[in-house]
C-alpha cells in the first residue's frame, strides 16, 4: 500500500474532524448561534405604571439606526403626585453581542458629560423580586442628569460586559441565545434627593414589568 496515500487520507480525515469540531465550538460559543426574540414585543410596555402616566417620546431616525436595536421604546412618564418626569429608553438587541450595548457610563462621557457619581442600587417589586441596577449622575454645562440602567439576558439581570460573559454560561448548551434587553431611565437631578427617591420608585415599577419579558 502506498504509505503516502495513507498519510494523505489520514490528514484529510483529521482536517474534516477539525472543521466539524471548530464549527460545533463556534455554535456553542455563540459565533454562529441565532438569537431569539422575546415572546412578546417590548412595545406592549404599559403607558400607565402605578403612579406614573406616560406618553410617546419622539425617536430620531438617525439615532435609531445608530443604536442598532431590533425594537426601541422611548417614553416620557410623569408622576401624578409630584410632577417628576422620567424618560424610559427600552431596547431589544437581536444580534450576538459580546459586550453590553451602549452602556450610559460610556455613552454619556463620550458625549461631553462628566461622571459625578456611580453606584449600584437595589430593585425590589411588591411581590419580593429583586435585582441590582446601576445609578449614575452626569453633569454638563451646569445641568445634572440622573440615570439608572440595567440589562437582561434571559433570566439574568446584569450591569456590564463581565456580567454578560458570566450570564452566557447559563445558556451555553442552548441552540439559541436570548436577546439582550437594555433598560435605561433618565431624569433631571437639579433636586437630587427628590430625583433619587422618585427614580427608585419608578425603576422598581419598570423592573416589575421588564423582568417578565424573556
Buried (B, 14 or more C-beta within 10 A) or exposed (E): EEEEEEEEEEEEEEEEEEEEEEEEEEEBEBEEBEBBBBEEEBEEBEEEBBBBEBEEEEEEEEEEEEBBBBBBBBBBBBBEEEEBBBBBBBBBBBEBBEEBBBBBBEBBBEEEBEEBEEEEBEBBBEEEBEBEBBBBBBBEEEEBBBBBBBBBBBEBBBBBBEBBEEBBEEBEEBEEBBBBBBBBBBBBBEEBEEBBEBBBBBBBBBBBBBBEBB
